Amino acid sequence: MASKDLDIEQLADYLHLTVGQVTKMAVRGKIPSRKVNGEWRFSESEIHHWLEDQIGVVDAEELERMERVLQRNIDLSSDDRAMLVDFMSPLSVAIPLQVRTRNSVIREMSQLAANSGLLWDPTAMAEAVAAREDLHPTALENGVALLHPRRPQSSILSEPLVALGISLQPIAFGNSAGHLTDVFFLICSTDDRVHLRILARLARLVTDDVFLTMLRSATSTSEAMDIIRTAELELVQSVS
């Protein structure tokens, strides 16, 4: 299906910016855009990918603003799960995650997702995640990787889900600055908007050093999920 196009007023409303701000971004090449008959047009799918890339580089304050934007623009009628743990299953959490290489991480995380029963082709998911990592590694400097395919995988998923693995020893996972990675989240989505919502929430959580220290110290699946639930509840009050 072809991607929906937005005009400048629609995009400004979506991003909760002014038309002038969006125009300036388009003119400066800061946002995916093109002109059609002299008018700015924006592909909705390209905007989603642009937002995804921004999530990996902006600061905590900007992440909060971005999450507010995403929350306002997602139709929750089709999926009213509000918390990350609502997308998680104890069967899709591994502590410790037994991995030594980048490829084994991708393979094991995809299998963890399949353990939930919501993903029925872990091999296809692993291939899609590996392609995304080849395009742009998701490993952050704080030792966390937010793995995900480039596009929603609705053909092999019955519902969105999040898997978590924590390895005993950090490994090289492609961070551009050479930092090692030991905490791996895999986001499996059936829809761009829910994917961005989950990604933005995770990105906010992992900017908190205290949260990461506690998560790394977890010795069981239930403890890790409780840590995520507690930390997320502290964020909910700031998200409208």
Secondary structure, DSSP 8 states (H G I E B T S, - for coil): ----EEEHHHHHHHHT--HHHHHHHHHTT-S--EEETTEEEEEHHHHHHHHHHHHTTS-HHHHHHHHHHHHHTS-GGG----SGGGG--GGGEESS----SHHHHHHHHHHHHHHTTSBS-HHHHHHHHHHHHHHS--B-TTSEEEE--SS--TTTBSS-EEEEEEEEEEEE---TT--EEEEEEEEE-SSHHHHHHHHHHHHHHTT-HHHHHHHHH--SHHHHHHHHHHHHHHHHTT--
